[in-house]
Amino acid sequence: MTIAKADRLKRLPPYLFKEIDRLKAEIQAKGVDVISLGVGDPDLPTPKHIIDRLQQAAEDPSTHQYPSYSGMNDFKGSVARWYQRRFGVALDPDTEVLTLIGSKEGIAHFPLAFINPGDVALIPTPAYPVYAVATMFAGGESHFMDLVRDHHFLPDLGAVPADVARKAKFMFINYPNNPTGAVAERPFFEKVVEFARSYDVIVCHDAAYTEMGFDGYRPMSFLEVPGAREVGIEFHSLSKTYNMTGWRLGFAVGNAQILDGLGQIKSNIDSGAFNAIQLAGITALESDQDCVSEMQRIYQERRDVLIAGLRSVGLQPEVPKASFYVWCPTPNGYSSEDFTSLLLRQAGIVTTPGSGFGPPGEGYVRMALTVSKDRIAEAVQRIQRLSF
Ligand SMILES: Cc1ncc(COP(=O)(O)O)c(C=O)c1O
């Protein structure tokens, strides 16, 4: 029998971490102590009070049945209260909050609700790969908006041709940004709302990293801007804020009609997030946020060690005000892949080639602050011994 996969799988870009994983395995097999600054997965454990609540909730048989499709009312209420406290944004928990099985799930399903074959979506590049892949899975075409240093890694909306803008169904933006670590301020979000209104484009703001701000910086929500709720939604996640990547809990908030479309897709695909996890999510959002401040302090310390170390060898990394990524230009004309490979082969350090996030990422590597300060210091010492 011939097993023929669908064309959409043939159109997938090469898996970003495939070559790195292969090289990493090869280097580890030689007995090298590898330091991984590759994947953006927090190394710290979920805070204990959240784990305790999950344990207790899992003992309660009422959590064992199918959850509600759109999420537990109590969890959605907690999300609304958290948005009010954190951003001063009032949300109706019934219609303006949708529970997700991690924000990736919502992002990946979103285009199925709004794209017809051949429709266009505006997608940043370099970017989290799911935006473009999910658009392609739904039969849409991505029009890429370059994120470059000269434009503070914000898309230049004026550079989107008017005929493309008129055809576009939605736009993804993501601040604090993966992979560049860039942040966006109110004037940018205001321009996005104006653009969305002019061209009838839905805005999806991926806000997964708003709680990872440094030096007292507190990233804002897109929904704080007047008119944002009329044009868009925001994706959010408990993954990075509370070291809960494995738990799979996120949410989307904002425009009720847009959320209703996403909810319709979801109700035909999944059956909601495990109630015990949503109950633990309530504990995360409603408890004292000291664990979040502690998380920010730890990443800030790591960031400072890495930035100082990279500068000591003449590299000129962007200093992130938020997110846990350092976006570093490669030295002396090295391509992203060549520099990534040099760091791995000669220093045992895993980084991600910027080109893997999209062509304008060429000439950069991404380093995730997901190992201890001591390991970062060790990585810096190894880099200082290299010549490039
Ligand atoms: C920009 C961005 N959005 C969304 C996600 C997905 O996060 P989760 O599905 O764990 O909520 C990630 C994960 O790395 C990310 O980097």
The ligand as a Gaussian input file, in Angstrom:
#p B3LYP/6-31G(d) Opt

LIG

0 1
 C        5.446000      33.585000      20.749000
 C        4.844000      32.359000      21.316000
 N        3.524000      32.216000      21.312000
 C        2.931000      31.122000      21.806000
 C        3.672000      30.094000      22.326000
 C        2.944000      28.868000      22.809000
 O        2.886000      28.774000      24.181000
 P        1.880000      27.804000      24.918000
 O        1.186000      26.967000      23.884000
 O        2.708000      26.991000      25.837000
 O        0.899000      28.695000      25.632000
 C        5.054000      30.188000      22.373000
 C        5.865000      29.092000      22.914000
 O        7.055000      29.066000      22.896000
 C        5.659000      31.355000      21.839000
 O        6.989000      31.516000      21.831000

